[in-house]
Structures are given as C-alpha cells and as structure tokens.
C-alpha cells in the first residue's frame, strides 16, 4: 500500500491577515463536521501541519494559538 504525499502550503512567513483567513477557512470546515488534524512538523517546534478537508498547510503553532485565543475573546 502506498500513501500519497500531501503538498502543504507553507504560510509560516505569510502576513498575519493571510494566516487568519486560512484559519477562518479551516474553522468553517470544522463547523461543517470535517475533521482536522494538527501535528508537529518534522522540523520541530513551532512548526505544525494542519490538514482539514482539501486544506493542507504548514504554519506555526504560536500564530494559530493567538488566533484561537482571539476567537474565544471575541466570540
């Protein structure tokens, strides 16, 4: 059995606004019931991979956690 390799978009150096838009897209997919996985990237902290439906990204956990905290504060 072979596993297809997923190509992830690297957004680690992208502007905060672009990251937030991507995180919002993933959040919307999760609300629709699409499962999401977040795993530490082989390069180590703080890089993580996020896979949700057809969205596959490489990002930093720090900006993701900041976005989640902001989302909780604003409802």
C-alpha positions as CSV (number, residue, x, y, z in Angstrom):
1,X,0.0,0.0,0.0
2,X,1.4,3.4,-0.9
3,X,0.5,6.6,0.8
4,X,0.1,9.7,-1.4
5,X,2.2,12.6,-0.2
6,X,0.2,15.7,0.6
7,X,1.6,19.1,-0.6
8,X,1.1,21.7,2.1
9,X,1.1,25.4,1.6
10,X,3.8,27.0,3.8
11,X,2.2,30.0,5.5
12,X,4.8,30.4,8.3
13,X,6.1,33.7,6.9
14,X,2.8,35.0,5.5
15,X,1.3,38.2,6.8
16,X,-1.0,37.7,9.9
17,X,-4.1,38.6,7.8
18,X,-3.4,35.8,5.4
19,X,-2.9,33.3,8.2
20,X,-6.1,34.5,9.9
21,X,-8.1,34.0,6.7
22,X,-6.7,30.5,6.3
23,X,-7.5,29.7,10.0
24,X,-11.1,31.0,9.5
25,X,-11.5,28.8,6.4
26,X,-10.4,25.8,8.5
27,X,-12.7,26.8,11.3
28,X,-15.6,26.9,9.0
29,X,-14.8,23.4,7.6
30,X,-14.6,22.1,11.2
31,X,-18.0,23.6,11.9
32,X,-19.3,21.6,9.0
33,X,-18.1,18.5,10.6
34,X,-14.9,18.0,8.6
35,X,-12.2,16.5,10.8
36,X,-8.9,18.5,11.4
37,X,-5.5,17.1,12.4
38,X,-2.7,19.2,13.8
39,X,0.7,17.6,14.1
40,X,4.2,18.7,14.9
41,X,6.2,19.1,11.8
42,X,9.4,17.1,11.4
43,X,11.4,20.3,11.6
44,X,10.3,20.7,15.2
45,X,8.7,23.4,17.3
46,X,7.0,25.7,16.5
47,X,6.1,24.3,13.0
48,X,2.9,22.3,12.7
49,X,1.0,20.7,9.9
50,X,-2.8,21.3,9.7
51,X,-5.0,19.2,7.5
52,X,-8.7,19.7,7.1
53,X,-10.6,18.5,4.0
54,X,-8.7,19.9,1.0
55,X,-6.8,22.4,3.1
56,X,-3.3,21.4,3.9
57,X,-0.9,23.9,5.5
58,X,2.4,24.3,7.3
59,X,2.2,27.0,9.9
60,X,3.5,28.0,13.3
61,X,1.7,26.9,16.4
62,X,2.2,30.3,18.0
63,X,0.1,32.3,15.5
64,X,-2.5,29.5,15.5
65,X,-2.8,29.7,19.3
66,X,-3.0,33.5,19.2
67,X,-5.8,33.3,16.6
68,X,-7.7,30.7,18.7
69,X,-7.4,33.0,21.8
70,X,-8.6,36.0,19.9
71,X,-11.5,34.0,18.6
72,X,-12.5,32.9,22.1
73,X,-12.3,36.6,23.3
74,X,-14.5,37.9,20.5
75,X,-16.9,35.0,20.5
